Amino acid sequence: MITIQAIDHVVLRVVDLDRVAGFYIDVLGARWEKRQEAVGLYQLRVGTSLIDLVPIDGKLGSMGGAAPGKEGRNVDHVCYRVLPWDGAAILAELNEHGIETEIVSRYGAEGEGPSIYLADPEGNTLELKGPPWAPVPRDARG
């Protein structure tokens, strides 16, 4: 039986390494983990997971085909579980970076709860997921 605990890493093929790395560092609080320039692999740490950035003009990136673009994405979206969750503060932080979005209730690994969709500079869709909503007590349901 295979039991998945969390996202280990996500690999994104990118055109502009500095711009995308800056987004993940400045907006989402990632930090540099490892740089393997010889093969074109740059790793950022986010919590217990990694985001691997592979420039399309590097050794690994050139093996993956065409560059990411409006009509051809290499990833649909990546969802990151955010703790602690303060929706208003998260929206304010994103707004400071020129990102306008909203909190919507979506189902995730732990159940229905708050979710924010946004995109990185190259159009990769990200989801920031909060904890599930508190259950409604039986006597409060009417």
N, C-alpha and C positions, 0 to 999 in steps of 0.2 A: 504494500500500500504506500503510495506517495502522498505525503502531507505537506502542503505548501503553507508556510508561515507568513511570508510577506514578499514584496518585490525585492529581488536581489539586485538586479541591474536592468537598465534599458539602454539599448544602443540606438543612437540617432545619427543618421548621416547628415552632415551639414555642409553648407557652402561657405559660411563666414564663421569660423571657429571663435574668433575674439568676440564678435557680437553675441553669439548664442551663449558662450561661456559667461559673458558679462551679465546676460539676462538671468541665468540660473544662479549666479553668485549674488548679484545686486538685488534682484527681485525676490528670489525664493530662498536665499540664505545658504546656498551650496558652498562648498569649499573645495579647493584642489586636493585631490587624493594622489594621483599618479599621472605622469606624462611619459608616454612611450613614443617619442617623436620618430624613431626609426621605422615604426610600422604605421604611424599616423593614428594613434589611439590616445585620447585625453580623457581622464576619468575625474569626475566630480563626486563628492560625497554629499548625500542628502539623508540625514538620519542614519538608518542602518542599511541604506541602499546606495547604489552607484548609478550615475548617469554617464554613460560612455559616449563621447562625441567623436565621430569619425569624419574628418574632412574628406569630401569626395575626391580631392586631388592627391590624397595620400595613398600609401601602399594598400591598406585595407579598403579605403573608400573607393578606390578605382575598380575594385572587384565587385562592387554592388550595383553597377548599372548607372542609369541616369540620375541626375541630381534631384533632390526633393523639390516638388513644385506644386502648383495649384491643382494640376490634374494627376499627379502621381506622388502619393505619400508613402513613406516606408513604415509609418506607425499610425494607427487610427487615433488613439489617445493613450496617455499614461495617467493612472490615478495614484495619487499620493495621499496616504492617511495623515492628517494633520492633528497633532496634539501638543499643547492644549488648543482647543478650538474657541476662538473669539471672532465670530463672523464679522462684526462691525469693524474690528481692528484689522482684520485681513483685507476687507474691502478698502479701508482707508489706506493701507500700505500699498495695495495694488494701484489705487487712484493716484498716489504720489508718483508712481512710475508711468502715469498716463494710461493705465489699463482700467477701463470701465466695464464692469460685469455685475452679476447679481448672484444671490444665493437662491438655489432651487432645491427642492427635496428630491433626492434620487436614491434608488436602491443600490447598496454596495455590499461588500463582504460581511459587514456586521449588521445589515438591515437598512431600513429607510432612514435617511438623515440628510443634513445640509451638505450641499455640493456647490462648488464654483468652477465653472469652465473658463479657461483663458487659453491664449496661444503664445508660444515663444516667438522670437523674431523671424523664424523661418516657417511659421505656420503649423508647427506641431501642436496638436491640441492636448492640453493638460487638464486634469481634474484635481482639485483640492477637496478632500473629503473629510467631513467632521464625523463625530460619533453618532450612533443612531439616536433618533428622538427618544425621549423618555416615554415608557409605556403609559397609556392613559388608564388611570385607576378605574376599576369596574363601576364604582358608584358615581363617577364623574361622567360616564358615557350617556347617562339619561335613560 
